[in-house]
Amino acid sequence: MAPTVVRIDHNSPTGTLLDASAPLIRIDDEGYTRGDGVFETMLAVDSQVRKFDLHLTRLANSARLLKISDPDDAAWRQATALALESAGPGTRTGLGVEHTVKLLISRGTPDEGPYGLVIVSGVPDSTIEQRENGVRAMLLPRGHDPAEDTSYPWLLAGAKTLSYAVNMAVLRHVKSLGAQEAIFTASDRRILEGATSSVVVARRDQGRLTLFTPEPNHGILPGTTQGALFEGARDSGWDVGFGPLYPKDLMESDGVWLTSSVRLLAPVTHLNNQALATSPDVTETLMGFLRSR
């Protein structure tokens, strides 16, 4: 089924429902010819968007880094409500009826300028499978330390841009090796993030589990789901920490998970073809932290 699409621009600041089966993009649209734009992907359960405020904040930050105009929060909320009201059937899971909601800002064409899109579709079955059954992951070098980019604003460190060709190439590469996800490492082997996810590790000390994630503000895109997970863990009396993490920390951990907004929480069952410790009970507890957020 075709996705549902709503467009926001200066002629329609609260959104216009489009025909997704008709042409929507001009050949000179710089969002698609140059990847000059930003986006956020969110999960809606029973037509309620999860972590909407956090995604809007991150979208606004990305737009600011690209110096591209961003519709205000009220416009995004109204356009998203229209898209969800008009959307086709979602994917029914234990959480409810799920839809993927993508907010996208393109630089647009030279004469028309920037615009926003809300794109709604059912969550893919493959995403639910990874959430329920876990993923096999591979460690891959990032090529350089993204922390070095933070001193140069034109390198857009921390922006979630439309330029995702590298991320998709990485996923194709690891798929050819029998995995579903990649975890990037810096030149010193420090763990960074997944190709499309954040990394969370559990470590047990004297029977007490602590959650860790790579240190923020080192060129890593801040994960909204990882943040919500840590907030829920703290509220439940768990300890949390922030890197640095290295491959040994993952291999010797009491659990590794990849978090993202639609997949939510996927346990890593194998890393570089080596089986990792997994715990369905701990995974369910962590999912409980996310369900309320």
WOJONOR-V414227 format. One record per residue. PSI is psi in radians with two decimals (NA if undefined). NEAR is the number of other C-alpha atoms within 10 Angstrom. Layout:
{{PSI:NEAR} {PSI:NEAR}}
//
This chain:
{{2.41:8} {2.56:12} {2.87:18} {2.34:23} {2.28:27} {2.34:25} {2.41:25} {2.21:23} {-3.04:19} {-0.39:13} {-0.38:10} {1.31:12} {-0.28:18} {0.03:20} {2.43:25} {2.26:18} {2.24:16} {2.84:15} {1.87:13} {-0.24:13} {-0.11:10} {2.81:7} {2.32:8} {-0.30:11} {2.28:11} {2.69:11} {-0.38:9} {0.36:13} {2.03:20} {-0.29:18} {-0.52:22} {-0.50:17} {-0.39:11} {-0.02:13} {0.45:16} {1.46:18} {3.12:26} {2.87:27} {2.87:23} {2.51:20} {2.25:17} {2.88:21} {2.28:24} {2.27:24} {2.14:17} {0.74:15} {0.22:19} {2.09:15} {2.29:20} {2.42:20} {0.65:16} {-0.81:16} {-0.76:13} {-0.70:15} {-0.70:21} {-0.66:19} {-0.77:12} {-0.64:21} {-0.75:23} {-0.67:22} {-0.73:17} {-0.77:24} {-0.67:23} {-0.73:14} {-0.58:19} {-0.06:20} {0.87:11} {2.41:18} {2.54:16} {2.21:24} {2.66:18} {2.92:12} {-0.69:14} {-0.69:11} {-0.76:18} {-0.74:24} {-0.72:18} {-0.74:13} {-0.65:27} {-0.70:27} {-0.73:18} {-0.76:19} {-0.74:27} {-0.65:25} {-0.51:11} {-0.05:15} {2.70:20} {-3.06:16} {2.44:12} {-2.92:21} {2.10:19} {2.18:15} {-3.05:11} {-0.33:6} {-0.46:10} {-2.67:13} {2.09:17} {2.42:24} {2.56:28} {2.30:23} {2.02:28} {2.25:17} {2.26:22} {2.36:22} {2.15:28} {2.59:26} {-0.41:24} {-2.81:21} {2.76:16} {-0.56:10} {-0.50:8} {-0.54:11} {-3.00:15} {2.74:22} {2.89:24} {2.67:27} {2.51:24} {2.14:29} {2.12:23} {2.33:27} {2.89:23} {2.62:22} {2.27:21} {2.54:15} {-0.58:10} {-0.57:10} {-0.76:15} {-0.66:19} {-0.72:13} {-0.68:19} {-0.72:21} {-0.61:15} {-0.11:14} {3.13:20} {2.71:21} {2.32:25} {2.76:26} {2.51:25} {2.27:17} {2.47:18} {2.40:17} {-0.37:17} {-0.55:10} {2.88:12} {2.00:18} {-0.29:18} {-0.48:16} {-0.39:12} {-0.34:16} {-0.34:16} {-0.14:11} {1.70:9} {-0.44:11} {-0.18:10} {-0.08:14} {0.63:17} {2.26:22} {-0.06:21} {2.44:23} {1.57:21} {2.96:23} {-0.14:18} {1.41:15} {0.32:12} {-0.70:9} {-0.79:10} {-0.72:14} {-0.63:12} {-0.67:12} {-0.79:20} {-0.66:20} {-0.67:15} {-0.86:16} {-0.53:19} {-0.63:16} {-0.31:10} {0.13:14} {0.26:13} {2.98:19} {-0.31:19} {2.77:24} {2.57:28} {2.08:23} {2.55:21} {2.63:22} {3.11:18} {-0.43:13} {0.26:10} {0.12:17} {2.39:18} {2.35:27} {-1.44:29} {2.96:25} {2.92:23} {-0.58:20} {0.59:19} {2.95:24} {2.74:25} {2.28:25} {2.35:26} {2.47:26} {2.40:22} {2.29:18} {2.27:12} {2.02:9} {0.74:5} {-0.04:7} {2.23:10} {2.39:17} {2.40:16} {2.45:21} {2.65:22} {2.72:24} {2.61:21} {2.39:16} {3.02:15} {0.52:13} {0.71:17} {0.13:20} {2.36:20} {2.15:18} {2.20:19} {2.16:20} {-0.64:20} {-0.71:26} {-0.73:24} {-0.74:16} {-0.66:18} {-0.80:25} {-0.64:23} {-0.78:16} {-0.66:20} {-0.78:20} {-0.76:14} {-0.43:11} {0.16:10} {0.17:8} {2.74:14} {2.56:14} {2.68:17} {2.90:15} {1.67:12} {-2.92:15} {2.63:14} {2.57:20} {2.90:16} {-0.69:15} {-0.64:11} {-0.60:17} {-0.76:22} {-0.60:18} {0.25:14} {3.06:16} {0.34:20} {2.43:24} {2.38:30} {2.61:26} {2.23:29} {2.46:25} {2.88:21} {-0.65:23} {-0.74:21} {-0.43:23} {-1.48:21} {2.02:29} {2.03:26} {2.44:27} {2.00:27} {-0.53:20} {2.47:19} {2.08:21} {0.72:17} {0.11:13} {2.25:12} {2.38:12} {2.76:20} {2.32:16} {2.69:18} {1.83:14} {-0.58:12} {-0.77:9} {-0.72:15} {-0.75:19} {-0.65:12} {-0.76:13} {-0.66:17} {-0.60:17} {-0.62:14} {-0.59:19} {-0.50:21} {-0.54:14} {0.14:10} {NA:12}}
//
